[in-house]
Amino acid sequence: MRLRRAGDVMTADAVRAGPATPVADLVRSLAERRIGGVPVVDDDDRVVGVVSRSDLARHRDSTGGARRPAGGSLPVGPGAADPTVGELMSVPAVTVHAVDSVALAGRTMAVRDIGRLPVVDEEARLVGIITRRDLLRVFVRPDSDLRDEILDEIVVRALWLDPAPLTVSVVDGVVTLRGSLRGRADVSVTVGMVARVDGVVAVVNELTCRCAHAGE
């Protein structure tokens, strides 16, 4: 069974900023690239914070005004003398490791209510970024792709089962399993593994086991 990792779906060339980056430069960068925020890294590329449009809006509100830097679409407060990203960023940064599962990344973004999640290596260095759009590409998958993965990756390669007695149908991410397997354990394991496939919404279990007929 193929478990998708954060590193599999992230955007590797993540836009980043340093703590000393002027906020005016960041505003222009966000506007030009049409993104909602960036990770902040130190000289060793380790993530030390995150700055988003929300951070910029809080800065604007705290300084009581709305001056717009040249070329920018987001306001910077008039009372700030060339503020830097390090003064505005949110810390500590919420990150996910490249080897973590996509499901963990999704739960982290949902619980923290964030739209972008920096991806780091084992030494906390930035290696990419995951957005909600990246996650949608994983979880909103064609039914035919889900069916192929269930049969090839789970039934045949992982469980070493004969797919002939099985019928796997997928409609809008809902998987229906029909057929007969050797024993109750095979049924339980098969249903459990199918439920963990990225993109599966629910599993309808209509499997039977031959043990019931053999008196096991």
DOBAMI-403831 format. One record per atom (N, C-alpha, C): residue in three letters; atom name; x, y, z; residue number from 1. Coordinates in nm, 3 decimals, decimal comma, m for minus. Atoms other than C-alpha are relative to their C-alpha. Last residue first. Layout:
ALA	CA	X	Y	Z	NUM
...
This chain:
GLU	N	m0,115	m0,042	m0,078	216
GLU	CA	m1,463	m2,229	1,089	216
GLU	C	m0,045	0,082	0,119	216
GLY	N	0,017	0,032	m0,140	215
GLY	CA	m1,779	m2,404	0,968	215
GLY	C	0,118	0,036	0,087	215
ALA	N	m0,081	0,119	m0,033	214
ALA	CA	m1,677	m2,414	0,606	214
ALA	C	m0,012	m0,038	0,147	214
HIS	N	0,058	0,116	0,067	213
HIS	CA	m1,957	m2,185	0,494	213
HIS	C	0,075	m0,127	0,035	213
ALA	N	0,137	0,017	m0,046	212
ALA	CA	m1,876	m1,916	0,743	212
ALA	C	m0,066	m0,120	m0,060	212
CYS	N	m0,002	0,072	m0,128	211
CYS	CA	m1,505	m1,969	0,681	211
CYS	C	m0,142	m0,023	0,049	211
ARG	N	0,030	0,140	0,027	210
ARG	CA	m1,563	m1,869	0,318	210
ARG	C	m0,003	m0,083	0,127	210
CYS	N	m0,118	0,087	m0,010	209
CYS	CA	m1,579	m1,509	0,429	209
CYS	C	m0,042	m0,145	m0,018	209
THR	N	0,028	0,117	m0,085	208
THR	CA	m1,829	m1,250	0,314	208
THR	C	0,128	m0,081	0,009	208
LEU	N	m0,081	0,121	0,013	207
LEU	CA	m1,766	m0,903	0,182	207
LEU	C	m0,053	m0,110	0,092	207
GLU	N	0,095	0,107	0,031	206
GLU	CA	m2,043	m0,642	0,159	206
GLU	C	0,076	m0,131	m0,023	206
ASN	N	m0,052	0,137	m0,007	205
ASN	CA	m1,839	m0,370	0,329	205
ASN	C	m0,112	m0,100	m0,024	205
VAL	N	0,118	0,082	m0,021	204
VAL	CA	m1,931	m0,018	0,220	204
VAL	C	0,045	m0,145	m0,010	204
VAL	N	m0,006	0,136	0,051	203
VAL	CA	m1,616	0,191	0,263	203
VAL	C	m0,129	m0,073	0,036	203
ALA	N	0,062	0,100	m0,087	202
ALA	CA	m1,616	0,569	0,302	202
ALA	C	0,011	m0,137	m0,068	202
VAL	N	0,092	m0,070	m0,090	201
VAL	CA	m1,453	0,882	0,161	201
VAL	C	m0,061	m0,096	0,100	201
VAL	N	0,117	0,082	m0,032	200
VAL	CA	m1,150	0,720	m0,001	200
VAL	C	m0,085	0,071	0,104	200
GLY	N	0,106	m0,025	0,096	199
GLY	CA	m0,918	0,989	m0,138	199
GLY	C	m0,125	m0,082	0,024	199
ASP	N	0,025	m0,142	0,021	198
ASP	CA	m0,599	0,874	0,030	198
ASP	C	m0,106	0,020	m0,107	198
VAL	N	m0,050	m0,049	0,128	197
VAL	CA	m0,635	0,502	0,102	197
VAL	C	m0,036	0,148	m0,016	197
ARG	N	m0,112	m0,093	m0,019	196
ARG	CA	m0,691	0,441	0,472	196
ARG	C	0,060	0,053	m0,130	196
ALA	N	0,047	m0,123	m0,063	195
ALA	CA	m1,040	0,293	0,433	195
ALA	C	0,111	0,102	0,016	195
VAL	N	0,069	m0,079	0,102	194
VAL	CA	m0,903	0,036	0,188	194
VAL	C	m0,044	0,134	0,058	194
MET	N	m0,100	m0,059	0,088	193
MET	CA	m0,658	m0,085	0,451	193
MET	C	m0,063	0,086	m0,108	193
GLY	N	m0,078	m0,100	m0,070	192
GLY	CA	m0,926	m0,135	0,714	192
GLY	C	0,102	0,067	m0,090	192
VAL	N	0,084	m0,118	m0,020	191
VAL	CA	m1,167	m0,312	0,477	191
VAL	C	0,081	0,112	0,067	191
THR	N	0,025	m0,061	0,131	190
THR	CA	m0,894	m0,554	0,364	190
THR	C	m0,081	0,128	0,015	190
VAL	N	m0,122	m0,068	0,044	189
VAL	CA	m0,777	m0,623	0,720	189
VAL	C	m0,023	0,073	m0,133	189
SER	N	m0,027	m0,114	m0,088	188
SER	CA	m1,127	m0,702	0,845	188
SER	C	0,120	0,080	m0,048	188
VAL	N	0,103	m0,102	0,023	187
VAL	CA	m1,218	m0,923	0,549	187
VAL	C	0,031	0,125	0,080	187
ASP	N	m0,024	m0,058	0,132	186
ASP	CA	m0,890	m1,115	0,563	186
ASP	C	m0,100	0,112	m0,029	186
ALA	N	m0,116	m0,088	m0,012	185
ALA	CA	m0,934	m1,165	0,939	185
ALA	C	0,031	0,067	m0,133	185
ARG	N	0,044	m0,128	m0,056	184
ARG	CA	m1,283	m1,304	0,885	184
ARG	C	0,115	0,100	0,011	184
GLY	N	0,041	m0,001	m0,139	183
GLY	CA	m1,150	m1,575	0,660	183
GLY	C	m0,039	0,138	0,046	183
ARG	N	m0,025	0,124	m0,072	182
ARG	CA	m1,078	m1,685	0,304	182
ARG	C	m0,057	m0,001	0,141	182
LEU	N	m0,140	0,019	m0,036	181
LEU	CA	m1,242	m1,400	0,115	181
LEU	C	0,014	m0,123	0,089	181
SER	N	m0,027	0,093	m0,109	180
SER	CA	m1,575	m1,377	m0,068	180
SER	C	0,151	m0,013	0,021	180
GLY	N	m0,071	0,123	0,030	179
GLY	CA	m1,713	m1,102	m0,285	179
GLY	C	0,025	m0,082	0,123	179
ARG	N	0,085	0,118	0,005	178
ARG	CA	m1,823	m0,741	m0,264	178
ARG	C	0,085	m0,122	m0,034	178
LEU	N	m0,073	0,125	0,015	177
LEU	CA	m1,642	m0,423	m0,162	177
LEU	C	m0,098	m0,116	0,005	177
THR	N	0,081	0,115	m0,038	176
THR	CA	m1,811	m0,088	m0,215	176
THR	C	0,077	m0,127	m0,032	176
VAL	N	m0,042	0,131	0,051	175
VAL	CA	m1,586	0,217	m0,213	175
VAL	C	m0,095	m0,107	0,051	175
VAL	N	0,056	0,104	m0,087	174
VAL	CA	m1,726	0,569	m0,171	174
VAL	C	0,027	m0,136	m0,063	174
GLY	N	m0,089	0,030	m0,113	173
GLY	CA	m1,494	0,821	m0,337	173
GLY	C	m0,052	m0,103	0,097	173
ASP	N	m0,022	m0,123	m0,077	172
ASP	CA	m1,764	0,965	m0,565	172
ASP	C	0,082	m0,027	0,126	172
VAL	N	0,086	m0,108	0,049	171
VAL	CA	m1,859	0,614	m0,680	171
VAL	C	0,018	0,120	0,093	171
VAL	N	m0,024	m0,129	m0,066	170
VAL	CA	m1,607	0,331	m0,646	170
VAL	C	m0,088	0,105	m0,066	170
SER	N	0,061	m0,112	0,072	169
SER	CA	m1,671	m0,036	m0,722	169
SER	C	0,019	0,127	0,081	169
VAL	N	m0,027	m0,129	m0,063	168
VAL	CA	m1,454	m0,329	m0,618	168
VAL	C	m0,061	0,109	m0,088	168
THR	N	0,050	m0,109	0,083	167
THR	CA	m1,576	m0,680	m0,697	167
THR	C	0,021	0,130	0,077	167
LEU	N	0,038	m0,130	m0,055	166
LEU	CA	m1,377	m0,964	m0,549	166
LEU	C	m0,057	0,093	m0,108	166
PRO	N	0,128	0,010	m0,072	165
PRO	CA	m1,358	m1,337	m0,627	165
PRO	C	m0,053	0,134	0,050	165
ALA	N	0,111	0,055	0,079	164
ALA	CA	m1,098	m1,276	m0,904	164
ALA	C	m0,132	m0,008	0,078	164
PRO	N	0,105	m0,100	0,021	163
PRO	CA	m0,873	m1,046	m0,700	163
PRO	C	m0,124	m0,055	m0,071	163
ASP	N	0,047	0,017	0,137	162
ASP	CA	m0,669	m1,338	m0,561	162
ASP	C	m0,114	0,099	m0,024	162
LEU	N	0,128	0,065	0,019	161
LEU	CA	m0,512	m1,209	m0,242	161
LEU	C	m0,032	m0,013	m0,149	161
TRP	N	m0,023	0,122	0,079	160
TRP	CA	m0,149	m1,135	m0,176	160
TRP	C	m0,129	m0,079	m0,018	160
LEU	N	0,066	0,114	m0,066	159
LEU	CA	m0,245	m0,886	0,095	159
LEU	C	0,019	m0,132	m0,073	159
ALA	N	m0,011	m0,004	m0,146	158
ALA	CA	m0,008	m0,600	0,008	158
ALA	C	m0,055	m0,126	0,066	158
ARG	N	m0,138	m0,015	m0,048	157
ARG	CA	0,063	m0,659	m0,361	157
ARG	C	0,012	m0,007	0,151	157
VAL	N	m0,101	0,088	0,060	156
VAL	CA	m0,265	m0,808	m0,489	156
VAL	C	0,136	0,013	0,070	156
VAL	N	0,045	0,139	0,016	155
VAL	CA	m0,549	m0,671	m0,277	155
VAL	C	0,112	m0,090	m0,047	155
ILE	N	0,047	0,063	m0,124	154
ILE	CA	m0,380	m0,355	m0,153	154
ILE	C	m0,030	m0,148	m0,020	154
GLU	N	m0,088	m0,024	m0,114	153
GLU	CA	m0,162	m0,200	m0,422	153
GLU	C	m0,042	m0,077	0,125	153
ASP	N	m0,142	0,028	0,024	152
ASP	CA	m0,319	m0,343	m0,738	152
ASP	C	0,085	0,008	0,126	152
LEU	N	m0,024	0,134	0,053	151
LEU	CA	m0,687	m0,376	m0,650	151
LEU	C	0,148	m0,032	m0,010	151
ILE	N	0,050	0,100	m0,094	150
ILE	CA	m0,716	m0,077	m0,420	150
ILE	C	0,030	m0,140	m0,050	150
GLU	N	m0,091	0,009	m0,113	149
GLU	CA	m0,491	0,139	m0,638	149
GLU	C	m0,045	m0,107	0,099	149
ASP	N	m0,125	0,063	0,043	148
ASP	CA	m0,690	0,061	m0,953	148
ASP	C	0,097	m0,016	0,117	148
ARG	N	0,026	0,142	0,023	147
ARG	CA	m1,021	0,139	m0,780	147
ARG	C	0,128	m0,074	m0,040	147
LEU	N	0,018	0,065	m0,130	146
LEU	CA	m0,891	0,469	m0,646	146
LEU	C	m0,020	m0,151	m0,017	146
ASP	N	m0,131	0,008	m0,063	145
ASP	CA	m0,761	0,572	m0,987	145
ASP	C	m0,008	m0,070	0,136	145
SER	N	m0,074	0,106	0,066	144
SER	CA	m1,096	0,485	m1,149	144
SER	C	0,140	m0,017	0,059	144
ASP	N	0,041	0,130	m0,055	143
ASP	CA	m1,282	0,693	m0,892	143
ASP	C	0,079	m0,115	m0,063	143
PRO	N	0,097	0,073	0,082	142
PRO	CA	m1,084	0,999	m0,998	142
PRO	C	m0,032	m0,136	0,061	142
ARG	N	m0,061	0,081	0,105	141
ARG	CA	m0,907	1,170	m0,708	141
ARG	C	m0,109	m0,069	m0,083	141
VAL	N	0,105	0,000	0,101	140
VAL	CA	m1,011	1,453	m0,478	140
VAL	C	0,057	m0,070	m0,124	140
PHE	N	0,121	0,059	m0,055	139
PHE	CA	m0,789	1,360	m0,183	139
PHE	C	m0,117	0,001	m0,099	139
VAL	N	m0,018	0,135	m0,052	138
VAL	CA	m0,449	1,409	m0,341	138
VAL	C	m0,134	m0,064	0,034	138
ARG	N	m0,042	0,084	0,112	137
ARG	CA	m0,518	1,710	m0,565	137
ARG	C	0,019	m0,145	0,044	137
LEU	N	0,117	0,035	0,080	136
LEU	CA	m0,715	1,861	m0,280	136
LEU	C	0,036	m0,090	m0,116	136
LEU	N	0,072	0,108	m0,066	135
LEU	CA	m0,408	1,843	m0,059	135
LEU	C	m0,122	m0,042	m0,080	135
ASP	N	m0,081	0,122	0,014	134
ASP	CA	m0,201	2,050	m0,303	134
ASP	C	m0,074	m0,120	0,062	134
ARG	N	0,017	0,047	0,138	133
ARG	CA	m0,483	2,306	m0,321	133
ARG	C	0,080	m0,127	m0,025	133
ARG	N	0,126	0,075	0,006	132
ARG	CA	m0,484	2,333	0,056	132
ARG	C	m0,025	m0,053	m0,140	132
THR	N	0,119	m0,084	m0,008	131
THR	CA	m0,121	2,435	0,036	131
THR	C	m0,125	m0,088	m0,002	131
ILE	N	0,124	0,067	0,037	130
ILE	CA	0,199	2,246	0,110	130
ILE	C	m0,114	0,099	0,017	130
ILE	N	0,122	m0,055	m0,059	129
ILE	CA	0,540	2,415	0,106	129
ILE	C	m0,120	m0,081	m0,048	129
GLY	N	0,116	m0,019	0,087	128
GLY	CA	0,891	2,293	0,039	128
GLY	C	m0,117	0,060	0,076	128
VAL	N	m0,017	0,074	0,125	127
VAL	CA	1,234	2,193	0,170	127
VAL	C	m0,119	0,018	m0,094	127
LEU	N	0,112	m0,008	0,093	126
LEU	CA	1,277	2,432	0,462	126
LEU	C	0,031	m0,076	m0,128	126
ARG	N	m0,025	m0,089	0,114	125
ARG	CA	1,539	2,320	0,709	125
ARG	C	m0,117	m0,008	m0,098	125
ALA	N	0,090	m0,116	m0,002	124
ALA	CA	1,416	2,172	1,039	124
ALA	C	0,029	0,101	m0,111	124
GLU	N	m0,072	m0,106	m0,071	123
GLU	CA	1,712	1,932	1,064	123
GLU	C	m0,076	0,132	m0,001	123
GLU	N	m0,026	0,043	m0,138	122
GLU	CA	1,504	1,624	0,978	122
GLU	C	0,077	0,103	0,081	122
ASP	N	m0,071	0,128	m0,009	121
ASP	CA	1,366	1,801	0,671	121
ASP	C	0,028	m0,032	0,146	121
VAL	N	m0,140	m0,005	m0,041	120
VAL	CA	1,100	2,071	0,665	120
VAL	C	0,062	m0,139	m0,002	120
VAL	N	m0,049	0,138	m0,011	119
VAL	CA	0,766	2,131	0,493	119
VAL	C	0,150	0,005	0,027	119
PRO	N	m0,137	0,026	0,039	118
PRO	CA	0,603	2,470	0,549	118
PRO	C	0,038	m0,146	0,024	118
LEU	N	m0,075	0,071	m0,103	117
LEU	CA	0,222	2,459	0,573	117
LEU	C	0,142	m0,025	m0,049	117
ARG	N	m0,131	0,036	0,055	116
ARG	CA	m0,007	2,697	0,388	116
ARG	C	0,083	m0,059	0,112	116
GLY	N	0,011	0,039	0,140	115
GLY	CA	m0,381	2,752	0,437	115
GLY	C	0,130	m0,043	m0,064	115
ILE	N	m0,098	m0,068	0,084	114
ILE	CA	m0,400	2,761	0,813	114
ILE	C	m0,007	m0,055	m0,141	114
ASP	N	0,069	m0,093	0,088	113
ASP	CA	m0,688	2,675	1,044	113
ASP	C	0,098	0,086	m0,079	113
ARG	N	m0,060	m0,133	m0,018	112
ARG	CA	m0,463	2,517	1,306	112
ARG	C	m0,066	0,108	m0,085	112
VAL	N	0,004	m0,033	m0,142	111
VAL	CA	m0,682	2,206	1,335	111
VAL	C	0,052	0,141	0,024	111
ALA	N	0,139	m0,017	m0,043	110
ALA	CA	m0,747	2,191	0,960	110
ALA	C	m0,008	0,047	0,145	110
MET	N	0,053	m0,122	0,060	109
MET	CA	m0,387	2,254	0,855	109
MET	C	m0,142	0,026	0,046	109
THR	N	m0,069	m0,114	m0,060	108
THR	CA	m0,258	1,995	1,101	108
THR	C	m0,055	0,131	m0,055	108
ARG	N	0,056	m0,021	m0,133	107
ARG	CA	m0,520	1,741	0,993	107
ARG	C	0,062	0,122	0,067	107
GLY	N	0,137	m0,051	0,012	106
GLY	CA	m0,420	1,784	0,630	106
GLY	C	m0,063	0,028	0,134	106
ALA	N	m0,010	m0,139	0,047	105
ALA	CA	m0,049	1,748	0,704	105
ALA	C	m0,139	0,062	m0,010	105
LEU	N	m0,043	m0,081	m0,114	104
LEU	CA	m0,120	1,436	0,909	104
LEU	C	0,009	0,147	m0,039	104
ALA	N	0,113	m0,010	m0,093	103
ALA	CA	m0,320	1,288	0,620	103
ALA	C	0,035	0,085	0,121	103
VAL	N	0,084	m0,107	0,050	102
VAL	CA	m0,037	1,369	0,379	102
VAL	C	m0,121	0,019	0,092	102
SER	N	0,105	0,035	0,095	101
SER	CA	0,184	1,149	0,592	101
SER	C	m0,078	0,124	m0,044	101
ASP	N	0,131	0,015	m0,062	100
ASP	CA	0,502	1,277	0,752	100
ASP	C	m0,105	m0,029	m0,106	100
VAL	N	0,033	0,143	m0,010	99
VAL	CA	0,832	1,210	0,571	99
VAL	C	m0,135	m0,023	0,068	99
ALA	N	0,020	0,057	0,133	98
ALA	CA	0,866	1,570	0,450	98
ALA	C	m0,042	m0,145	0,005	98
HIS	N	m0,120	0,059	0,060	97
HIS	CA	0,822	1,694	0,804	97
HIS	C	m0,033	m0,065	m0,135	97
VAL	N	0,016	0,144	0,013	96
VAL	CA	0,535	1,929	0,892	96
VAL	C	0,127	m0,054	m0,065	96
THR	N	m0,062	0,066	0,116	95
THR	CA	0,554	2,286	1,015	95
THR	C	m0,037	m0,148	m0,002	95
VAL	N	0,060	0,133	0,009	94
VAL	CA	0,374	2,530	1,244	94
VAL	C	0,053	m0,064	m0,128	94
ALA	N	0,062	0,040	0,125	93
ALA	CA	0,610	2,822	1,297	93
ALA	C	m0,059	m0,140	0,012	93
PRO	N	m0,086	0,081	0,086	92
PRO	CA	0,672	2,936	1,651	92
PRO	C	m0,075	m0,041	m0,126	92
VAL	N	m0,091	0,101	m0,052	91
VAL	CA	0,616	3,218	1,598	91
VAL	C	m0,067	m0,073	0,117	91
SER	N	0,059	0,082	m0,105	90
SER	CA	0,405	3,442	1,377	90
SER	C	0,100	m0,108	0,040	90
MET	N	0,026	0,143	0,022	89
MET	CA	0,599	3,699	1,176	89
MET	C	m0,061	m0,068	0,122	89
LEU	N	0,140	0,032	0,022	88
LEU	CA	0,556	4,073	1,219	88
LEU	C	m0,031	m0,149	0,001	88
GLU	N	0,083	m0,069	m0,099	87
GLU	CA	0,883	4,200	1,364	87
GLU	C	m0,146	m0,042	m0,009	87
GLY	N	m0,022	0,057	m0,132	86
GLY	CA	1,092	3,942	1,177	86
GLY	C	m0,084	0,064	0,109	86
VAL	N	0,081	0,121	m0,013	85
VAL	CA	0,936	4,053	0,850	85
VAL	C	0,014	m0,060	0,140	85
THR	N	m0,055	0,122	0,062	84
THR	CA	1,089	4,395	0,889	84
THR	C	m0,093	m0,117	0,025	84
PRO	N	0,005	0,121	m0,083	83
PRO	CA	0,932	4,735	0,955	83
PRO	C	0,054	m0,120	m0,077	83
ASP	N	m0,060	0,114	0,069	82
ASP	CA	1,056	5,031	0,744	82
ASP	C	m0,001	m0,126	0,088	82
ALA	N	m0,115	m0,043	0,079	81
ALA	CA	0,961	5,297	0,995	81
ALA	C	0,069	m0,122	m0,057	81
ALA	N	m0,113	0,092	m0,003	80
ALA	CA	0,615	5,195	1,111	80
ALA	C	0,111	0,052	m0,091	80
GLY	N	m0,087	m0,028	m0,113	79
GLY	CA	0,368	5,469	1,193	79
GLY	C	0,125	m0,084	0,005	79
PRO	N	m0,080	m0,119	0,022	78
PRO	CA	0,210	5,471	0,848	78
PRO	C	0,096	0,028	0,115	78
GLY	N	0,035	m0,113	m0,086	77
GLY	CA	0,088	5,112	0,880	77
GLY	C	0,095	0,117	m0,017	77
VAL	N	m0,098	0,000	m0,108	76
VAL	CA	0,149	4,884	0,583	76
VAL	C	m0,023	0,127	0,080	76
PRO	N	m0,041	m0,122	m0,071	75
PRO	CA	m0,138	4,812	0,348	75
PRO	C	0,104	m0,025	0,108	75
LEU	N	0,035	0,015	m0,140	74
LEU	CA	m0,153	4,518	0,107	74
LEU	C	0,053	0,120	0,077	74
SER	N	0,145	m0,004	m0,009	73
SER	CA	m0,167	4,564	m0,269	73
SER	C	m0,047	m0,014	0,143	73
GLY	N	0,062	0,098	m0,087	72
GLY	CA	0,196	4,654	m0,320	72
GLY	C	m0,150	0,014	0,001	72
GLY	N	0,010	0,132	0,062	71
GLY	CA	0,364	4,823	m0,617	71
GLY	C	m0,070	m0,102	0,085	71
ALA	N	0,004	0,000	0,146	70
ALA	CA	0,474	5,122	m0,414	70
ALA	C	m0,006	m0,142	m0,052	70
PRO	N	m0,130	m0,016	0,064	69
PRO	CA	0,394	5,071	m0,048	69
PRO	C	m0,014	m0,008	m0,151	69
ARG	N	m0,031	0,107	0,094	68
ARG	CA	0,035	5,127	0,066	68
ARG	C	0,137	0,024	m0,063	68
ARG	N	m0,087	m0,049	0,106	67
ARG	CA	m0,025	5,334	0,380	67
ARG	C	0,036	m0,118	m0,090	67
ALA	N	m0,006	0,087	0,117	66
ALA	CA	m0,322	5,215	0,580	66
ALA	C	0,080	0,065	m0,110	66
GLY	N	0,010	m0,067	0,129	65
GLY	CA	m0,352	5,345	0,930	65
GLY	C	0,013	m0,097	m0,114	65
GLY	N	0,110	m0,095	0,018	64
GLY	CA	m0,376	5,273	1,299	64
GLY	C	m0,006	0,070	m0,132	64
THR	N	m0,063	m0,130	0,024	63
THR	CA	m0,037	5,117	1,369	63
THR	C	m0,103	0,105	m0,041	63
SER	N	m0,067	m0,046	m0,123	62
SER	CA	m0,197	4,817	1,537	62
SER	C	0,064	0,136	m0,019	62
ASP	N	0,098	m0,043	m0,100	61
ASP	CA	m0,446	4,774	1,252	61
ASP	C	0,068	0,058	0,124	61
ARG	N	0,068	m0,121	0,049	60
ARG	CA	m0,175	4,768	0,986	60
ARG	C	m0,095	0,055	0,107	60
HIS	N	m0,096	m0,110	m0,009	59
HIS	CA	0,032	4,522	1,185	59
HIS	C	m0,064	0,132	m0,043	59
ARG	N	m0,011	m0,035	m0,142	58
ARG	CA	m0,270	4,299	1,233	58
ARG	C	0,097	0,115	0,021	58
ALA	N	0,120	m0,074	m0,036	57
ALA	CA	m0,334	4,311	0,857	57
ALA	C	0,003	0,042	0,148	57
LEU	N	m0,012	m0,135	0,055	56
LEU	CA	0,025	4,215	0,784	56
LEU	C	m0,121	0,085	0,038	56
ASP	N	m0,102	m0,071	m0,078	55
ASP	CA	0,003	3,919	1,019	55
ASP	C	0,014	0,143	m0,048	55
SER	N	0,060	m0,030	m0,130	54
SER	CA	m0,325	3,813	0,856	54
SER	C	0,098	0,076	0,089	54
ARG	N	0,080	m0,122	0,017	53
ARG	CA	m0,166	3,842	0,511	53
ARG	C	m0,065	0,041	0,132	53
SER	N	0,114	0,014	0,089	52
SER	CA	0,086	3,586	0,628	52
SER	C	m0,070	0,134	m0,016	52
VAL	N	0,069	m0,129	0,009	51
VAL	CA	0,427	3,565	0,792	51
VAL	C	m0,107	m0,012	m0,108	51
VAL	N	0,082	m0,010	0,121	50
VAL	CA	0,566	3,235	0,916	50
VAL	C	m0,065	0,137	0,001	50
GLY	N	0,131	m0,063	m0,013	49
GLY	CA	0,840	3,174	1,168	49
GLY	C	m0,074	m0,004	m0,132	49
VAL	N	0,008	m0,067	m0,131	48
VAL	CA	1,188	3,038	1,236	48
VAL	C	m0,135	0,068	0,022	48
VAL	N	0,122	m0,079	m0,013	47
VAL	CA	1,215	2,782	0,955	47
VAL	C	m0,011	0,057	0,141	47
ARG	N	0,090	0,058	m0,099	46
ARG	CA	1,575	2,669	0,913	46
ARG	C	m0,120	0,093	0,021	46
ASP	N	0,125	0,043	0,063	45
ASP	CA	1,737	2,784	0,588	45
ASP	C	m0,094	m0,072	0,097	45
ASP	N	m0,019	0,142	0,030	44
ASP	CA	2,080	2,807	0,754	44
ASP	C	m0,124	m0,063	m0,062	44
ASP	N	m0,109	0,014	0,097	43
ASP	CA	2,076	3,189	0,738	43
ASP	C	0,028	m0,144	m0,038	43
ASP	N	m0,124	m0,064	m0,041	42
ASP	CA	1,735	3,197	0,906	42
ASP	C	0,108	m0,025	m0,104	42
VAL	N	m0,112	0,089	m0,029	41
VAL	CA	1,401	3,121	0,744	41
VAL	C	0,122	0,080	0,044	41
VAL	N	m0,115	m0,085	m0,028	40
VAL	CA	1,060	3,286	0,733	40
VAL	C	0,114	m0,089	0,046	40
PRO	N	m0,080	0,034	m0,117	39
PRO	CA	0,783	3,084	0,570	39
PRO	C	0,118	0,095	0,013	39
VAL	N	m0,126	0,070	0,026	38
VAL	CA	0,561	3,269	0,325	38
VAL	C	0,063	m0,043	0,131	38
GLY	N	m0,098	m0,006	m0,108	37
GLY	CA	0,206	3,403	0,304	37
GLY	C	0,124	m0,079	m0,036	37
GLY	N	0,051	m0,055	m0,123	36
GLY	CA	m0,113	3,435	0,102	36
GLY	C	0,098	0,011	0,114	36
ILE	N	m0,003	0,098	m0,107	35
ILE	CA	0,015	3,393	m0,252	35
ILE	C	m0,037	0,067	0,132	35
ARG	N	0,137	0,036	m0,036	34
ARG	CA	m0,060	3,589	m0,566	34
ARG	C	m0,004	m0,114	0,101	34
ARG	N	0,012	0,145	0,012	33
ARG	CA	0,300	3,586	m0,687	33
ARG	C	m0,139	m0,051	0,036	33
GLU	N	m0,046	0,045	0,131	32
GLU	CA	0,313	3,959	m0,762	32
GLU	C	m0,022	m0,150	m0,020	32
ALA	N	0,091	m0,049	0,103	31
ALA	CA	0,100	4,056	m0,463	31
ALA	C	0,039	m0,054	m0,137	31
LEU	N	0,128	0,069	m0,014	30
LEU	CA	0,288	3,838	m0,218	30
LEU	C	m0,097	0,041	m0,111	30
SER	N	m0,019	0,139	0,041	29
SER	CA	0,622	3,967	m0,350	29
SER	C	m0,131	m0,079	0,009	29
ARG	N	m0,009	0,004	0,146	28
ARG	CA	0,513	4,330	m0,330	28
ARG	C	0,012	m0,144	m0,049	28
VAL	N	0,133	m0,033	0,052	27
VAL	CA	0,401	4,284	0,030	27
VAL	C	0,000	m0,006	m0,152	27
LEU	N	0,083	0,119	m0,011	26
LEU	CA	0,729	4,110	0,112	26
LEU	C	m0,138	0,025	m0,058	26
ASP	N	m0,044	0,095	0,103	25
ASP	CA	0,933	4,400	m0,022	25
ASP	C	m0,087	m0,126	0,003	25
ALA	N	0,042	m0,054	0,129	24
ALA	CA	0,731	4,650	0,185	24
ALA	C	0,039	m0,095	m0,114	24
VAL	N	0,138	0,037	0,021	23
VAL	CA	0,778	4,429	0,492	23
VAL	C	m0,050	0,050	m0,137	23
PRO	N	0,095	m0,110	m0,024	22
PRO	CA	1,153	4,470	0,464	22
PRO	C	m0,143	m0,045	m0,033	22
THR	N	0,065	m0,046	0,122	21
THR	CA	1,336	4,134	0,480	21
THR	C	m0,097	0,114	0,031	21
ALA	N	m0,037	m0,138	0,030	20
ALA	CA	1,544	4,116	0,798	20
ALA	C	m0,064	0,054	m0,127	20
PRO	N	0,049	m0,092	m0,104	19
PRO	CA	1,369	3,805	0,932	19
PRO	C	0,029	0,147	m0,031	19
GLY	N	m0,085	0,000	m0,117	18
GLY	CA	1,433	3,630	0,600	18
GLY	C	m0,055	0,097	0,103	18
ALA	N	m0,053	m0,131	m0,039	17
ALA	CA	1,173	3,549	0,340	17
ALA	C	0,091	m0,018	0,118	17
ARG	N	m0,034	m0,019	m0,141	16
ARG	CA	1,060	3,240	0,150	16
ARG	C	0,050	0,142	0,024	16
VAL	N	m0,040	m0,139	m0,022	15
VAL	CA	0,896	3,132	m0,174	15
VAL	C	0,024	0,018	0,148	15
ALA	N	0,082	m0,086	m0,084	14
ALA	CA	0,886	2,753	m0,191	14
ALA	C	0,057	0,141	0,008	14
ASP	N	m0,063	m0,133	0,011	13
ASP	CA	1,056	2,583	m0,483	13
ASP	C	m0,083	0,102	0,077	13
ALA	N	m0,137	m0,002	m0,049	12
ALA	CA	0,963	2,230	m0,370	12
ALA	C	0,062	0,140	m0,001	12
THR	N	m0,067	m0,080	0,101	11
THR	CA	0,586	2,250	m0,394	11
THR	C	0,141	0,026	0,050	11
MET	N	m0,037	m0,139	m0,026	10
MET	CA	0,468	1,968	m0,170	10
MET	C	0,053	0,069	m0,125	10
VAL	N	0,099	m0,092	0,057	9
VAL	CA	0,286	1,654	m0,285	9
VAL	C	0,038	0,147	0,016	9
ASP	N	0,047	0,042	0,132	8
ASP	CA	0,540	1,375	m0,239	8
ASP	C	m0,088	0,104	m0,067	8
GLY	N	m0,100	m0,029	0,102	7
GLY	CA	0,729	1,544	0,045	7
GLY	C	m0,042	m0,038	m0,140	7
ALA	N	0,004	m0,144	0,028	6
ALA	CA	0,415	1,543	0,256	6
ALA	C	0,098	0,037	m0,110	6
ARG	N	m0,067	m0,084	m0,099	5
ARG	CA	0,406	1,168	0,225	5
ARG	C	m0,011	0,147	m0,040	5
ARG	N	m0,051	m0,126	0,051	4
ARG	CA	0,169	0,944	0,036	4
ARG	C	0,054	0,086	0,114	4
LEU	N	0,037	m0,107	m0,092	3
LEU	CA	0,137	0,594	0,172	3
LEU	C	0,063	0,129	m0,050	3
ARG	N	m0,081	m0,121	0,013	2
ARG	CA	0,140	0,335	m0,105	2
ARG	C	m0,052	0,109	0,093	2
MET	N	0,085	m0,120	0,000	1
MET	CA	0,000	0,000	0,000	1
MET	C	0,088	0,124	0,000	1
